[in-house]
């Protein structure tokens, strides 16, 4: 007898980290989403250099955590834990869940800032690039700039919505020249896909691999603030 699949929505506790205190001096709010196997608390430290009082950093954490070491054994406090935004299993539900979750984080942070208009910047690294691309396309956030670091938007975005939402923000693609995920073949195909949607973008490369380079990040942050 074949089983039947069911879905219910449940309440759960999600976690996010921040750098900087909400206050009248905050002009920019950056929502930054980590990559696969990372945690928000560690990931956000890469942004400490740009949290200068005028810029608040918010790092939501993926809803699914796991022990990074796949060995089948009893894990303890010394074992590294990571998080993921989704897998291929029940993927549509997971996408809907994290889009709603990120909308709620955004609303909570902006409410804490008193509802005063602030410039919003969204950044995703690696798997987080797919996450924020879906959030900007399907959610309620309207960022002034969208930074995809080490990855492109996922190919399954609804085209009309992606063209409108991605096309209405300043899209920046960032990658290291030795990033194993940023090959010439992938770059050509992915950028052609963006152009077919009519989405304009800029690219920024640096000497390095699949990583957040702090110096490049500081330069990008200064450029975003100046425009």
Buried (B, 14 or more C-beta within 10 A) or exposed (E): EEEEEEEEEEEEEBBBBBBBEBEEEBBBBBBBBBBBBBBBEEBBBBBEEBBBEEBBBBBBBBBBEEEBEEEEEEBEEEEEBBBBBBEEEEEEEBBBBBBBBBBBBBEEBBEEBEEEEBBBBBBBBBBBBBBBBBBBBBBEBEBBBBBBBBBBBBEEBEEEEBBBBBBBBBBBBBBBEEBEBBEEEBBEEBBEBBEEBEBEBEEBBBEBBBBBBBEBBBEBBEBBBEE
